[in-house]
Amino acid sequence: MTTDEKLAQAEMKAHGKPLQKMFNQVPEKYDLLNRIMTLGMDEPWRKKAVRYIKSENPERVMDLGTGTGDMAVRMAAEIPECEVTGYDFSAPMLEGAKEKAKKQNVDNVKFIEGDAAEMPFETGYFDAVGISFAFRNMTFKNKNTSYYLKEILRVLKPGGKLVAVESSQPKSKFVRFFFHLYLKYIIAAIGSRIGTNKGAYHYLAYSAKEFYTTEELTRLLQDHGFGEVKHHQMFLGAAAITIAQKPS
Ligand SMILES: C[S@@+](CC[C@H](N)C(=O)[O-])C[C@H]1O[C@@H](n2cnc3c(N)ncnc32)[C@H](O)[C@@H]1O
């Protein structure tokens, strides 16, 4: 195992609590690093996902793993008649989210702290659940994956949709090779220079490199009870918006 992988795995330790600790340590420079690492494309990708959610005319939506609230605030601003809930288990991240909502003057969004494995919402409460760049944390070598997916399914109304923006695996082997080089050498290096937690950014790079293909993701979601699953790959397949529907 390379040093990078050891660092990543030490940080990951596979599940909930170590990840929570990690996200409690990164919020300060999280937004900046996100922009740099996605070459500024994270916002347009979230925007696309929000446009899709909006087209469903939702009354209640959640941004799961909201972090500093980029997707939640965008949903609240673009769908003013909608009740938006940002949910995350990192209190420091949520502080950033609340500030962002205040600055942008949106009042139809609230932020709630808690774990995705056990959410304080009624069954069938949400028309859609959006999740940006947190789905990988919840499903990559995470022993709680099944709890998370079952819980997402439970809080969605029948026919409701999970809309996940996440890194993906390019279908072309050639592109995938360069994408993995970028993750392994550039992302981990940028993260450890600018960020405060070296292991965290090695984990982010390593988990993206090893993450599911779209076919594997479809299987995972359908094995947990989702019906139709569609993927829209972006930027040569480096990222994708995955839309998974709860059966009616
Ligand atoms: C990479 S950040 C993404 C933040 C934000 N959605 C964005 O687009 O920038 C992942 C977020 O998911 C949250 N998270 C990870 N696992 C979680 C869990 N089991 N329950 C609640 N939040 C979780 C972390 O605290 C973190 O804020």
The ligand as an ORCA input file, in Angstrom:
! r2SCAN-3c Opt
* xyz 0 1
  C     -17.786     16.672      1.036
  S     -18.917     17.469      2.077
  C     -20.119     18.069      0.947
  C     -20.827     19.272      1.449
  C     -21.846     19.942      0.521
  N     -22.961     19.102      0.244
  C     -21.216     20.420     -0.771
  O     -21.800     20.232     -1.833
  O     -20.154     21.039     -0.739
  C     -19.760     16.101      2.812
  C     -20.713     16.513      3.918
  O     -21.488     15.372      4.282
  C     -21.617     15.329      5.685
  N     -21.872     13.938      6.070
  C     -21.108     12.861      5.766
  N     -21.638     11.756      6.298
  C     -22.784     12.148      6.950
  C     -23.769     11.464      7.715
  N     -23.675     10.155      7.922
  N     -24.803     12.161      8.219
  C     -24.881     13.507      8.025
  N     -23.980     14.221      7.332
  C     -22.940     13.546      6.796
  C     -20.291     15.889      6.209
  O     -20.384     16.381      7.527
  C     -19.992     16.977      5.190
  O     -20.481     18.230      5.598
*
